[in-house]
Amino acid sequence: MWTFLSDLVRPSDASYTVLLIEEDSAREPRRYQVTPRHVFWLCSATLLAVSLFTASLVAFTPVRQLIPGYGTETMERNAQLNAVRVTALQDTLNVQRQYIERLQQLLTGRADATSPSNESSENERPSPSSSSRPDSEDTGWTLHQQPALTITQFGGSDSSSRAPAGSVADLPALPAPVPPPVETGYPTRGFEPRDEHYAVDIAVQEGTFVRTVGDGYVVLADWTQEGGYTVAIQHGDGYLSVYKHNERIMKRIGDYVRAQEVIAVTGNSGEITTGPHLHFELWHHGLAQDPRTLVAGW
C-alpha cells in the first residue's frame, strides 16, 4: 500500500493506469489515468489551504483563547491597566462628590464660605435617610417659603461690605422681570420647597439653547450625578441661577457671560429626570426663590 502511494505522489511526468476491480462483483474494471506530478501538486495545495484556514481561524476568531498560554501576558496587562483606570475613576468621583456637597452647602447657606471641605470617609458619613438627621434640617425647607428672607434681612451685612471692589459685588443686578432661560417649552413641575424641589421644570425639546437670565460668572460647569450636565452662574446682588439636565455645556468655570447668552443645550442627562427638560433654580443670598415670580411669561 505504501509503495503504491509513494509511486503515486512521486513527482514524475509518467502516466499510470489505475484499475479498480471489485472482488465480489463481475462488473468490468474501471480504468483511471493518473499523473503523479498532478497528484503531488493537488495534495500540496490542499495541505496549504488547510494550513491557511487553521491559521486564520486562530488569528481572527475567539478560538485562539482555547490555546493554553495564548494571550496570557496581554490579558494580564489589560487587567492591570483597567485596575489603574478604576482607581483613578474612584478618586475623581470622590473629589467631585466633595465639590458638589460643598457647593450645595454654599447654595443653601448651611456652611461658612471659608470653612474647609468635609473630608470624612464614606463609611463615617450618615445616610440622608438616617434617623440621626438633625431636626433643623427636617424643617429647613421652611426657610425657602416665599417670600424667602435674604441674609441682609436676618441682620447680616449688605453686599457692598461682603466683597471688595472689582469682584462679584460689582455685577449688575438681575433685571425685573428676568428673561426666560428657554424660548419655548411649558412648566411640568413648580417650586416645591417641602419636597426639596427648589426649581421650576420646563419641558422642552432636546437641543434647545439655554440662555443665562443675566450677566454673571460661571461658577459651575460640570457633570453631576442627579442633575447631569449642570451650569451655575453667579449674578449681582447675591443671585445665583442654576441650569440642570443639559445635553451639552457651552461654557467653562470662570467665564463671564452676558444676559441671554447661550450657555448650554437642553437634554435629558442625569439620574433624576423624567424626560427632556430644563431644571431651573434661582437663589438669593443662599435662599431659593420661586423663579415664576421673577421670570417674564411664567
ABEGO torsion letter per residue (X at the ends): XAAAAAAAABBBABBBBBBBBBAABABBBBBBBBBAAAAAAAAAAAAAAAAAAAAAAAAABAAAAABBGBGAAAAAAAAAAAAAAAAAAAAAAAAAAAAAAAAAAAAAGABBAABBBBABBAAABBBAABAABBAAAAAAAAAABOBBBBAAAAGBBBAAAABBBGBAAABBBBBOBBBBABABEBBABBBBAAAGBBBBBBBBBBGBBBBBABBEBBABBBBBAAAEBBBBBBBBGGBBBBBBGBABBABBBGBBBBBGBBABBBBABEABBAEBBBBBBBBBGGBBBBAAAABBGX
